[in-house]
């Protein structure tokens, strides 16, 4: 995903800025449940934290899943769950079952 009009260093800065904006947006939209993100977009905050951890590992940096999730959620995952996660509706669970192979 490279912008041919800029050099690699500038492109990485643009991608990093877009990533930070996405994370801030997801932190602000606590009303959007992960199951809804998975059902509609095929990824959620946990996926994003896993991709972050995998990128860190590719750079030789050890990062646990809880540490990566805290970076994405802006707080420990268990705390976010207690504050914002709602029980999944039967409709959400059914949709997740239909699309599970995509995740």
TANORNOR-V640235 format. One record per residue. RES is the residue in one letter. SS is DSSP state (A for helix, B for strand, O for the rest). NEAR is the number of other ideal C-beta (glycine too) atoms within 10 Angstrom. D_CENTER is the distance of its C-alpha to the mean C-alpha in whole Angstrom. Layout:
res->RES ss->SS near->NEAR d_center->D_CENTER
res->RES ss->SS near->NEAR d_center->D_CENTER
This chain:
res->X ss->O near->6 d_center->18
res->X ss->O near->11 d_center->21
res->X ss->O near->11 d_center->23
res->X ss->O near->5 d_center->27
res->X ss->O near->7 d_center->28
res->X ss->O near->12 d_center->27
res->X ss->O near->9 d_center->27
res->X ss->A near->9 d_center->24
res->X ss->A near->8 d_center->24
res->X ss->A near->11 d_center->23
res->X ss->A near->15 d_center->21
res->X ss->A near->12 d_center->19
res->X ss->A near->11 d_center->19
res->X ss->A near->14 d_center->18
res->X ss->A near->13 d_center->15
res->X ss->A near->10 d_center->14
res->X ss->A near->10 d_center->15
res->X ss->A near->11 d_center->13
res->X ss->A near->14 d_center->10
res->X ss->A near->10 d_center->11
res->X ss->A near->10 d_center->12
res->X ss->A near->12 d_center->9
res->X ss->A near->18 d_center->7
res->X ss->A near->11 d_center->11
res->X ss->A near->10 d_center->11
res->X ss->A near->18 d_center->8
res->X ss->A near->14 d_center->10
res->X ss->A near->10 d_center->13
res->X ss->O near->11 d_center->12
res->X ss->O near->13 d_center->13
res->X ss->O near->8 d_center->15
res->X ss->O near->15 d_center->12
res->X ss->O near->19 d_center->12
res->X ss->A near->18 d_center->9
res->X ss->A near->18 d_center->12
res->X ss->A near->16 d_center->13
res->X ss->A near->18 d_center->9
res->X ss->A near->21 d_center->10
res->X ss->A near->21 d_center->14
res->X ss->A near->12 d_center->14
res->X ss->A near->9 d_center->11
res->X ss->O near->11 d_center->11
res->X ss->O near->15 d_center->7
res->X ss->O near->21 d_center->5
res->X ss->A near->20 d_center->3
res->X ss->A near->17 d_center->5
res->X ss->A near->16 d_center->5
res->X ss->A near->20 d_center->3
res->X ss->A near->22 d_center->5
res->X ss->A near->16 d_center->8
res->X ss->A near->14 d_center->8
res->X ss->A near->18 d_center->8
res->X ss->A near->21 d_center->11
res->X ss->A near->11 d_center->12
res->X ss->A near->13 d_center->13
res->X ss->A near->16 d_center->15
res->X ss->A near->12 d_center->17
res->X ss->A near->8 d_center->18
res->X ss->O near->7 d_center->19
res->X ss->O near->6 d_center->21
res->X ss->O near->9 d_center->19
res->X ss->O near->8 d_center->19
res->X ss->O near->16 d_center->15
res->X ss->O near->10 d_center->15
res->X ss->A near->12 d_center->12
res->X ss->A near->13 d_center->13
res->X ss->A near->14 d_center->13
res->X ss->A near->22 d_center->10
res->X ss->A near->22 d_center->8
res->X ss->A near->17 d_center->11
res->X ss->A near->15 d_center->10
res->X ss->A near->23 d_center->6
res->X ss->A near->23 d_center->8
res->X ss->O near->15 d_center->12
res->X ss->O near->15 d_center->13
res->X ss->O near->13 d_center->14
res->X ss->A near->18 d_center->12
res->X ss->A near->13 d_center->15
res->X ss->A near->12 d_center->16
res->X ss->A near->19 d_center->13
res->X ss->A near->13 d_center->14
res->X ss->A near->10 d_center->18
res->X ss->A near->10 d_center->18
res->X ss->A near->15 d_center->15
res->X ss->O near->14 d_center->15
res->X ss->O near->10 d_center->18
res->X ss->O near->8 d_center->19
res->X ss->O near->16 d_center->19
res->X ss->O near->12 d_center->21
res->X ss->A near->7 d_center->23
res->X ss->A near->9 d_center->22
res->X ss->A near->16 d_center->19
res->X ss->A near->13 d_center->20
res->X ss->A near->12 d_center->22
res->X ss->A near->17 d_center->20
res->X ss->A near->16 d_center->17
res->X ss->A near->9 d_center->20
res->X ss->A near->10 d_center->21
res->X ss->A near->13 d_center->18
res->X ss->A near->9 d_center->17
res->X ss->A near->6 d_center->18
res->X ss->A near->10 d_center->16
res->X ss->O near->11 d_center->13
